[in-house]
Amino acid sequence: MKLPRRTFLHLAAGAAALPAVSRFAWAQAYPSRPVRFIVGAPAGGGFDIAARLMGQWLSERLGKPFVIENRPGAGGNIGAEAVVRAPADGYTLLLVTAANAINTMLYEKLSFNLSRDIAPVAGITRVPNVVVVNPSVPSKTVPELIAYAKANPGKLNMASGGNGTTGHLSGELFKAMTGVDMVHVPYRGTAPAATDLLGGQVQVMFATMPSSIAYIRAGKLRPLAVTTTRRSDELPDVPTVDEFVPGYEASTWYGVGVPTGTPAEIIGKLNNEINTAFADPTFKARLADVGGSALSGSPADFGRLVADETEKWGKVIRAANIKSE
């Protein structure tokens, strides 16, 4: 039977619209079951805290559990690979962090490509590191630390939670921009590094805010500066490194990614709900408790941040000849 042209075009247009309608309906129904939120670090640290804050928010907003799944190992690569290999259906999320961007340049052979295999959804928060010194160090400001380090080359030991961590690279960037010579001492984690800093075995650390703020408030560590370009609300009297070393910026940041190929409608829905959190006073206060500031924006905004950070830390890694452990 021949169809009239007008009828045929009508049916063709309807058929073409079916996939779009189906995707839209799918996104509207999403999520219909629990969502895995994979964190490439152990429970209890800054990574885990950020994921649990956002997971709880998304669970409340979308009516299904967002279950935090800790997959530590290989500097976060194990967790990232698990998400890369997962179905691109919105039911597996990755907590994307500064470590993932660093690892792109730090590890010579990865089984995945972050920019190709993980689609950005949204940023969550940016947390400054804090330049802290043991009280035995005479320096009370960043200029005094620079002067002291230059007068005593190689005598200041700079602790970090490990090779290629944000704390390590924050220090290497500082060394490159100021011309000071400090000896990097990597530890297996932030906690043992902080213990030796408190004990005076090492003198300087570019520490994460959550790991150092209690010691700062107790007077056991002296803060010289925060590493972001704006002061922290948690330490308003502590200046930024940028105030003395123009152009310096380093931070830990967290966001959400999904396997490439995840429907744009689901990415958009997640992005909208994540950005809604930043208007909620309770959520903002909980971010502030760990020293974080909101990273709102579109998926493209978060994608640009990841790309910019990958390029930035790649230059530091190459200049300092840093290798993965």
C-alpha positions in Angstrom: 0.0 0.0 0.0 1.4 3.4 -0.9 1.2 6.0 1.7 0.3 9.6 0.9 3.5 11.8 1.0 2.2 13.9 3.8 1.3 10.8 5.9 4.7 9.3 5.2 6.6 12.4 6.2 4.5 12.6 9.4 5.4 9.0 10.3 9.1 9.5 9.4 9.3 12.5 11.6 7.7 10.7 14.5 10.0 7.7 14.1 13.1 10.0 14.1 11.9 11.6 17.3 11.4 8.3 19.1 15.1 7.9 20.2 15.1 11.4 21.6 11.8 10.9 23.4 13.1 7.6 24.7 16.3 9.2 26.0 14.3 12.1 27.6 11.9 9.6 29.3 14.9 7.6 30.5 16.5 10.7 32.0 13.3 11.7 33.6 13.0 8.3 35.3 16.7 8.3 36.3 17.7 6.9 38.7 15.5 3.9 39.1 18.0 1.9 41.2 21.0 2.6 43.4 24.0 4.4 41.9 27.6 3.5 42.6 29.9 6.4 43.5 33.5 5.2 43.3 36.2 6.9 45.2 39.8 6.0 44.5 41.0 6.5 48.1 40.3 4.9 51.5 37.4 5.9 53.7 37.8 8.8 56.0 40.1 11.2 54.0 39.2 14.4 52.2 38.3 12.5 49.0 35.8 10.3 50.9 34.3 13.3 52.8 33.6 15.2 49.6 32.0 12.1 48.0 29.8 11.3 51.0 28.6 14.9 51.2 27.6 14.9 47.6 26.3 11.3 47.7 24.0 12.1 50.5 22.7 15.2 48.7 22.0 13.3 45.5 20.3 10.5 47.4 18.0 13.0 49.1 17.3 14.9 45.9 16.8 12.0 43.5 15.2 9.4 45.8 17.7 6.5 45.3 20.8 5.6 47.2 24.2 6.9 45.9 26.4 4.3 47.4 30.0 5.3 48.1 32.4 2.5 47.0 36.1 3.0 48.1 38.6 1.6 45.6 42.0 2.8 46.8 45.3 2.0 45.1 47.7 3.2 42.5 47.1 6.8 43.4 43.5 6.7 42.4 44.0 4.8 39.1 42.2 1.6 40.3 39.0 3.5 41.1 39.2 5.4 37.8 39.7 2.3 35.7 36.7 0.6 37.4 34.5 3.5 36.2 36.0 3.5 32.7 35.1 -0.2 32.4 31.5 0.3 33.7 28.4 0.7 31.5 27.8 4.2 30.3 24.3 4.4 31.8 24.6 6.9 34.7 24.7 4.2 37.4 28.5 4.4 38.1 30.0 7.8 39.0 33.7 8.7 39.7 34.9 11.2 42.2 37.3 13.0 39.8 40.1 14.7 41.7 43.3 16.6 41.2 45.1 13.3 41.6 43.5 11.9 38.4 44.7 14.9 36.4 48.2 14.5 37.9 48.3 10.8 37.2 47.6 11.4 33.5 51.1 12.9 33.3 52.8 11.0 36.2 52.2 7.4 35.0 53.7 6.5 31.7 51.4 3.6 31.0 47.8 3.8 32.0 45.1 1.4 30.6 42.8 4.4 30.0 42.8 8.0 29.0 41.0 10.3 31.5 40.0 13.0 29.0 38.8 10.4 26.4 37.2 7.8 28.7 35.6 9.9 31.5 33.0 12.6 30.7 32.9 15.6 33.1 29.6 16.2 35.0 30.3 18.9 37.5 32.8 20.3 40.0 32.1 19.9 43.8 34.7 21.8 45.7 38.2 23.3 45.7 40.2 23.0 48.9 43.5 24.8 49.6 46.6 23.3 50.9 48.3 25.1 53.7 52.0 25.9 53.9 52.8 24.9 57.5 56.0 24.7 59.4 57.1 23.1 62.6 57.4 25.8 65.3 61.1 25.3 65.5 61.4 27.0 62.1 62.1 30.7 62.6 60.1 31.8 59.6 56.7 33.4 60.3 55.9 34.5 56.8 56.4 33.3 53.2 59.1 35.9 52.5 60.9 34.8 55.6 60.6 31.1 54.6 62.1 31.9 51.2 64.9 33.9 52.8 65.6 31.2 55.3 65.6 28.4 52.7 68.0 30.4 50.4 70.3 31.0 53.4 70.2 27.3 54.3 70.0 25.4 50.9 69.1 21.8 51.3 68.6 22.0 55.0 64.8 22.2 55.1 63.0 18.9 54.6 59.6 19.2 52.9 57.2 16.3 53.8 54.4 15.1 51.6 51.9 12.2 51.6 53.7 10.6 48.6 55.4 11.2 45.2 53.1 13.0 42.8 50.5 14.0 45.4 49.1 17.5 45.4 51.1 18.3 48.5 54.3 17.2 46.7 53.5 19.1 43.5 52.4 22.2 45.4 55.8 22.3 47.0 57.7 21.6 43.8 55.8 24.5 42.1 56.8 26.8 45.1 60.4 25.7 44.7 60.4 26.4 41.0 58.8 29.8 41.3 61.0 31.0 44.2 64.3 29.3 43.5 64.6 27.7 46.9 66.2 24.3 47.6 64.1 22.1 50.0 64.6 18.3 50.2 61.4 16.4 49.4 60.6 13.6 51.9 57.7 11.4 50.6 55.7 9.4 53.1 53.0 6.7 52.6 50.1 8.9 53.3 49.4 12.3 54.9 49.1 11.0 58.5 52.6 9.8 58.9 54.0 12.9 57.2 52.1 15.1 59.6 53.3 13.0 62.6 57.0 13.6 61.6 56.2 17.3 61.0 54.8 17.6 64.5 57.9 15.8 65.8 60.3 18.1 64.0 61.9 15.3 61.8 60.7 17.4 58.8 60.2 21.1 58.9 57.8 22.1 56.1 54.7 20.7 54.5 52.1 21.8 51.9 49.4 20.1 53.9 45.7 19.5 53.1 43.3 21.7 55.1 41.5 18.8 56.7 44.7 17.2 57.9 46.3 20.3 59.3 43.6 22.7 60.6 43.2 21.1 64.0 47.0 21.3 64.6 47.0 24.9 63.4 44.2 25.8 65.8 46.0 24.1 68.7 49.2 26.0 67.9 51.2 22.8 67.1 51.9 23.9 63.5 52.5 27.4 62.2 50.5 28.4 59.0 52.3 30.7 56.6 49.9 30.8 53.7 47.2 29.0 51.8 47.8 27.9 48.3 44.6 29.1 46.6 44.4 32.6 45.1 41.7 33.6 47.7 42.0 33.3 51.4 40.2 30.6 53.2 37.1 31.4 55.3 38.4 28.9 57.9 41.8 30.7 58.2 40.9 34.3 57.2 44.0 35.8 58.8 46.3 33.5 56.8 47.5 35.1 53.5 47.8 33.4 50.2 51.1 32.4 48.7 50.0 34.5 45.6 50.2 37.6 47.8 54.0 37.1 47.9 54.6 34.9 44.9 52.4 36.4 42.1 50.8 33.7 39.9 51.2 30.9 42.4 48.1 28.7 42.8 47.7 25.1 43.9 44.8 23.2 45.4 43.0 20.0 45.8 39.7 19.8 44.0 36.9 17.2 43.6 34.2 16.7 41.0 32.0 14.1 39.4 32.6 12.2 36.2 30.9 9.3 34.3 32.0 6.9 31.6 32.1 8.5 28.2 28.9 7.7 26.3 26.6 8.3 29.2 23.5 10.1 27.9 23.7 13.8 27.9 20.3 14.0 29.5 21.5 12.1 32.5 24.7 14.2 32.7 22.6 17.3 32.6 20.3 16.1 35.3 23.2 15.3 37.6 24.9 18.6 36.9 21.7 20.5 37.8 21.3 18.7 41.1 24.9 19.1 42.1 24.8 22.9 41.3 21.6 23.1 43.3 23.5 22.0 46.4 25.6 25.1 46.4 22.6 27.3 47.1 21.7 25.2 50.2 23.1 26.9 53.4 23.5 23.6 55.2 25.5 22.0 52.3 27.7 25.1 52.0 28.4 25.1 55.7 29.4 21.4 55.6 31.8 22.2 52.7 33.2 25.1 54.7 33.9 22.8 57.6 36.5 21.0 55.6 37.9 24.3 54.2 36.3 23.9 50.8 34.7 26.4 48.4 32.0 25.5 45.8 33.0 24.7 42.3 29.8 25.3 40.5 29.4 25.3 36.7 28.5 23.3 33.6 30.0 20.0 32.5 32.2 22.0 30.0 33.4 24.2 32.9 34.6 21.2 34.9 36.1 19.6 31.7 38.2 22.8 31.2 39.4 22.7 34.8 40.5 19.1 34.4 42.3 19.9 31.1 44.0 23.0 32.5 45.2 21.2 35.7 46.5 18.3 33.6 48.6 20.6 31.5 49.8 22.7 34.5 50.9 19.7 36.6 52.4 18.0 33.6 54.8 21.0 33.3 55.8 20.7 37.0 56.3 16.9 36.7 58.5 17.2 33.7 60.5 20.1 35.1 61.2 18.3 38.4 61.6 14.9 36.7 59.1 13.4 39.1 58.4 9.6 38.6 55.6 7.5 40.0 56.6 5.3 42.9 
